[in-house]
Amino acid sequence: PRNSAAGTLKMQDSAVVASRKLDAFMYFVLGDNLQFKTHFESLDAARQWGFKVPEYSKLVKGMDGIRKFIEKWNKERFDLGFDIDGVVIKVNSYDQQKTLGFTAKSPRWAIAYKFKAERVSTKLLAITYQVGRTGAITPVANLQPVLLAGTTVQNASLHNSDIIEKLDVRIGDSVYVEKGGEIIPKIIGVDLVSRKPGTSPNKYIEFCPECNAKLVRGEGEAKHYCPNESGCPPQIKGKLEHFVGRRAMNIDSLGEETIAQLYEAGLIREIGDIYSLHNKKSELLALDRMAEKSVNNLIEGIEESKKVPFERVLFAIGIRHVGETTAKKIASAFKKIDALESATREQLLEVPEVGEILADSISAWFGEKKNRKLIETLKKEGLQLEL
């Protein structure tokens, strides 16, 4: 249902969208200086105003009330006219919500309780390996297609070599699959009774499947990595995709397909190349699906990204372990990229939420000549590199 609704809303033909009869329930009243003191009170008001608010919401007290509500819907959820995968528990008082606040991605005053996921059995046909933008290798189980929680599942993440070893999963095994949070398929076990005799344990790859570089694994780290940052295509494209993403530089006209197209055409090989595309208009127009309007939109989007604030640029350049929240803390502490570049390990460790691993990662990133060159390029192009 989630994928169906999202796909429908993205369709260009409004008549098709209307024919699918999408509907929505409201669960939150958003605004400044609301006259309500509690969340439940605001939902009642929204209901009276004519909005569709779920009748199943209930105000309870204490853990016993929460447990009884969860137990009730764990049994009765199958009688609903739509699918649910759990229950959301919220602090009712707005004053308490304000005190608890938010993390970068979610409120501290709400938490989801997920029901036990549906589990199916299918055959493991092969294990392939994907390379992420940081060079992290993710093993993927290729499965005999099976219907699970409303969708056909053919692939499931195996996470890392330790998980494969712990599960002792082997090609040809019958494996148990469920969806983590009802979204991401994962293997949770192997049917050892049905395993054919003579099968061998899986041998993890030693070389990158994309560029053939020898993989490395840091002390205390779960994943193997391809160290060939500047020559491994998935890493290069992944870094470019991360840079232009919505929460980073937000260059809408540079999506995954466009980046792949520009990379294959040799027009971009690193982040700095994005800001030289305005000089390559004729080459852009020669590409498939690149008409005058789309090229102009692309160039305008790139130019507009120069207004993105420093903390998002810091997140966008892709220093390992530097997420959105950490980037804000670092930007606030050092104010400008030059101060960060010259910061000692001790100075980095003084920043809230920066530990030894992150401090070493930042120092190592700025220790690379190509990264310092990138910063110089971004300075010349006029990006926001200070508060």
C-alpha positions in Angstrom: 0.0 0.0 0.0 2.8 2.4 0.8 4.6 1.9 -2.5 1.3 2.0 -4.4 0.3 5.3 -2.8 3.7 6.9 -3.3 3.8 5.8 -7.0 0.3 7.1 -7.6 1.1 10.5 -6.3 4.1 10.8 -8.5 2.1 10.1 -11.7 1.7 12.9 -14.3 -1.9 12.0 -15.3 -4.2 13.4 -12.7 -7.1 11.4 -14.1 -5.3 8.1 -13.3 -4.5 9.4 -9.8 -8.2 10.3 -9.2 -9.3 6.8 -10.5 -7.3 5.1 -7.7 -9.3 6.7 -5.0 -6.5 7.4 -2.5 -7.5 8.4 0.9 -5.7 9.8 4.0 -6.1 9.8 7.8 -4.7 12.8 9.7 -2.8 12.1 12.9 -1.1 15.4 13.8 -2.1 19.1 14.0 0.9 21.2 13.1 1.2 24.9 13.9 2.6 27.7 16.1 0.8 28.8 19.2 -1.9 26.2 19.0 -4.8 26.5 21.6 -4.5 22.9 22.6 -2.5 21.6 25.6 -2.5 17.9 24.4 -2.1 15.9 21.3 -5.3 14.0 21.9 -7.3 17.2 22.3 -6.0 18.5 18.9 -7.0 15.2 17.2 -10.6 15.6 18.6 -10.7 19.2 17.2 -9.5 18.1 13.8 -12.2 15.4 13.8 -14.8 18.0 14.5 -13.5 20.2 11.7 -14.2 17.4 9.3 -10.8 15.8 8.8 -10.5 12.1 8.7 -8.8 11.1 12.0 -8.6 7.5 13.0 -11.2 6.4 15.5 -8.8 3.8 16.8 -6.6 6.3 18.6 -6.9 6.0 22.4 -5.7 7.9 25.4 -4.2 5.5 28.0 -2.2 5.8 31.2 0.9 3.9 32.1 2.6 0.8 30.7 -0.4 -1.5 31.4 -2.7 0.7 29.3 -0.1 0.6 26.4 0.3 -3.2 26.7 -3.5 -3.8 26.6 -3.8 -1.5 23.5 -1.0 -3.3 21.7 -2.4 -6.8 22.6 -5.8 -5.8 21.3 -4.6 -4.6 17.9 -2.1 -7.4 17.5 -5.2 -9.6 17.3 -7.7 -7.3 15.6 -5.4 -5.7 13.0 -6.3 -8.4 10.5 -10.0 -7.2 10.6 -9.1 -3.7 9.5 -9.8 -2.6 5.9 -6.1 -1.6 5.5 -2.7 -3.0 6.5 -0.8 -1.8 9.6 2.5 -3.0 10.9 2.4 -1.6 14.4 1.3 1.0 16.9 2.7 4.4 17.6 2.9 5.5 21.2 3.0 9.3 21.9 3.5 11.5 24.9 0.2 13.4 25.1 1.3 16.7 26.7 2.5 19.3 24.3 4.7 20.9 27.1 6.4 17.5 27.6 6.8 17.0 23.9 8.5 20.4 23.7 10.9 19.4 26.5 11.7 16.1 24.9 12.4 17.6 21.5 13.6 15.9 18.3 16.6 14.1 16.9 17.7 14.8 13.3 15.1 12.4 12.0 12.4 11.7 14.6 10.7 13.0 17.7 11.8 11.8 21.1 8.2 11.9 22.4 7.0 9.2 20.0 8.0 5.6 19.4 6.7 2.8 17.1 6.0 -0.7 18.4 6.2 -3.1 15.5 4.2 -6.3 15.4 6.0 -9.6 14.7 6.7 -9.7 11.0 5.3 -12.4 8.7 7.9 -15.1 7.8 8.2 -17.3 4.7 10.6 -19.9 3.5 12.3 -19.8 0.1 15.5 -21.0 -1.7 18.8 -19.1 -1.7 20.0 -19.1 -5.4 23.1 -17.0 -5.1 25.0 -14.3 -3.2 26.0 -11.2 -5.0 27.9 -8.1 -3.7 27.1 -4.4 -4.0 29.5 -1.5 -3.5 28.2 1.6 -1.7 29.4 5.2 -2.0 31.8 4.8 0.9 33.2 1.6 -0.6 31.3 -0.6 1.9 30.5 -4.0 0.5 27.0 -5.4 1.1 26.3 -9.0 0.4 22.8 -9.6 -1.1 20.9 -12.9 -1.1 19.3 -13.7 -4.5 16.2 -15.6 -3.7 13.7 -17.8 -5.5 10.8 -15.2 -5.8 8.3 -15.5 -2.9 5.2 -13.5 -1.8 5.8 -11.8 1.5 3.7 -9.1 3.2 2.0 -8.0 0.0 5.1 -7.9 -2.3 7.2 -10.4 -4.3 10.6 -10.7 -2.7 13.7 -11.7 -4.8 16.6 -10.1 -2.8 17.5 -9.7 0.8 20.4 -8.0 2.5 22.9 -10.2 4.3 24.7 -7.2 5.8 28.2 -8.4 6.2 30.5 -11.4 6.4 29.9 -11.9 10.2 26.1 -12.3 9.6 26.7 -14.8 6.8 29.1 -16.8 9.1 26.6 -16.6 12.0 23.7 -17.8 10.0 25.9 -20.3 8.2 23.9 -19.6 5.0 24.9 -21.6 1.9 23.9 -21.5 -1.7 20.9 -23.9 -2.2 19.7 -23.6 1.4 16.1 -23.1 2.3 16.1 -19.9 4.2 13.5 -18.0 6.4 12.8 -14.5 5.3 10.9 -11.7 6.9 10.6 -7.9 6.4 12.3 -5.7 9.0 9.7 -3.1 9.9 7.5 -4.6 7.2 9.7 -2.9 4.6 13.2 -4.4 4.2 13.5 -8.2 3.5 16.1 -10.0 5.6 17.1 -13.6 6.2 16.6 -14.6 9.8 17.6 -18.3 9.7 18.3 -21.4 7.7 16.3 -24.6 7.5 19.1 -27.0 8.4 16.9 -30.1 8.2 16.4 -29.6 4.5 20.1 -28.8 3.7 21.6 -31.1 1.1 24.7 -33.0 2.3 28.1 -31.9 0.9 27.4 -28.2 0.7 30.3 -25.9 1.6 30.3 -22.7 3.8 30.1 -19.5 1.8 33.5 -17.9 1.1 33.4 -14.1 1.3 34.9 -12.3 -1.7 38.5 -10.8 -1.4 38.3 -8.4 -4.3 35.9 -5.6 -5.3 33.3 -7.0 -7.8 33.4 -3.6 -9.7 37.1 -2.6 -9.9 38.9 -5.7 -8.6 40.8 -3.8 -5.9 41.7 -6.0 -2.8 39.1 -5.4 -0.1 40.1 -4.2 3.4 38.4 -4.5 6.8 39.3 -2.1 9.6 39.8 -3.2 13.1 36.5 -3.4 14.9 34.5 -2.8 11.7 31.8 -5.2 10.5 32.0 -4.4 6.8 34.7 -4.9 4.2 35.6 -1.9 2.0 36.9 -1.3 -1.4 39.8 1.3 -0.9 39.7 2.4 -4.6 37.7 5.6 -3.9 38.7 7.5 -7.0 38.6 4.6 -9.5 35.6 2.4 -8.5 32.5 3.5 -10.5 29.8 2.7 -7.9 31.7 4.7 -5.3 32.2 7.7 -7.6 28.5 7.7 -8.7 27.3 7.1 -5.1 29.3 10.1 -3.8 27.8 12.3 -6.6 24.3 11.1 -5.8 24.8 11.8 -2.1 26.2 15.3 -2.8 23.1 16.3 -4.9 20.6 14.7 -2.6 17.6 16.5 -1.1 19.1 16.7 2.4 22.5 17.8 1.0 22.8 20.2 -2.0 19.3 19.5 -3.2 19.9 19.6 -6.9 16.6 18.2 -8.1 17.6 18.1 -11.8 20.5 15.8 -11.1 18.9 12.5 -10.2 20.5 9.0 -10.2 19.8 8.3 -13.9 21.2 11.7 -15.0 24.3 11.2 -12.9 24.9 7.8 -14.5 24.4 9.3 -17.9 26.8 12.1 -17.3 29.3 9.7 -15.8 29.2 7.3 -18.8 29.6 10.3 -21.1 32.7 11.4 -19.3 31.2 14.8 -18.3 31.6 14.2 -14.5 34.1 12.2 -12.6 34.1 13.9 -9.2 32.0 16.4 -7.3 33.9 19.5 -8.5 33.0 18.6 -12.1 29.3 19.4 -11.4 30.1 23.1 -11.2 31.8 23.1 -14.6 28.8 21.7 -16.5 27.6 25.2 -17.4 30.6 25.3 -19.8 29.6 22.0 -21.5 26.1 22.9 -22.7 26.7 21.6 -26.2 27.9 18.2 -24.9 24.8 18.1 -22.6 22.5 18.8 -25.5 24.0 15.9 -27.4 22.9 13.4 -24.8 19.6 11.4 -24.8 16.6 13.1 -23.1 18.6 16.4 -22.8 16.6 19.1 -24.5 17.2 22.8 -24.1 14.8 23.2 -21.2 16.2 20.2 -19.2 19.8 21.5 -19.7 18.8 25.0 -18.6 17.0 23.5 -15.5 20.1 21.5 -14.7 22.4 24.5 -14.9 19.9 26.6 -12.9 19.6 23.9 -10.2 23.4 23.7 -9.9 23.7 27.5 -9.6 21.0 27.6 -7.0 22.8 25.0 -4.9 25.5 27.6 -4.2 23.1 29.1 -1.7 22.9 25.9 0.5 24.3 26.7 4.0 27.7 25.5 5.2 26.5 22.6 7.4 24.7 21.0 4.5 27.7 21.4 2.2 29.8 19.7 5.0 27.3 16.8 5.0 27.2 16.7 1.2 31.0 16.3 0.6 30.7 12.8 2.1 33.2 12.6 4.9 32.8 9.1 6.4 30.7 9.0 9.5 29.6 12.7 9.2 25.8 12.7 9.2 23.4 15.6 9.1 23.3 16.2 12.9 27.1 15.8 13.3 27.7 18.2 10.4 25.6 20.9 12.1 27.6 20.5 15.4 30.9 20.6 13.5 29.9 23.6 11.4 28.8 25.4 14.6 32.0 24.7 16.4 34.5 25.6 13.6 32.4 28.2 11.7 34.4 27.8 8.4 36.0 25.0 6.4 39.5 26.4 6.8 39.4 26.1 10.6 38.1 22.5 10.2 40.8 21.6 7.7 43.5 22.7 10.1 41.9 21.4 13.3 43.9 19.0 15.5 42.5 15.7 16.7 42.2 17.2 20.2 40.2 20.1 18.9 37.9 17.8 17.0 37.3 15.7 20.1 36.1 18.8 21.9 33.0 19.0 19.6 29.9 17.4 21.1 29.1 14.0 19.5 32.6 13.7 17.9 34.4 10.6 19.1 37.8 9.1 18.2 36.6 7.3 15.1 34.9 10.4 13.7 37.8 12.6 14.6 40.2 10.2 12.8 37.9 10.1 9.8 37.8 13.9 9.5 41.5 14.2 9.8 42.1 11.4 7.2 39.7 13.0 4.8 41.4 16.4 4.9 44.8 14.6 4.8 44.0 13.5 1.2 45.3 15.9 -1.4 42.4 15.3 -3.8 39.9 16.3 -1.0 41.8 19.6 -0.3 41.7 20.3 -4.0 37.9 19.7 -4.0 37.5 22.3 -1.2 39.5 24.8 -3.2 37.3 24.1 -6.3 34.1 24.6 -4.2 35.5 27.9 -2.8 36.2 29.2 -6.3 32.7 28.3 -7.4 31.2 30.3 -4.5 29.7 27.6 -2.3 28.9 28.4 1.3 31.9 27.2 3.2 31.5 29.2 6.4 28.7 30.3 8.7 
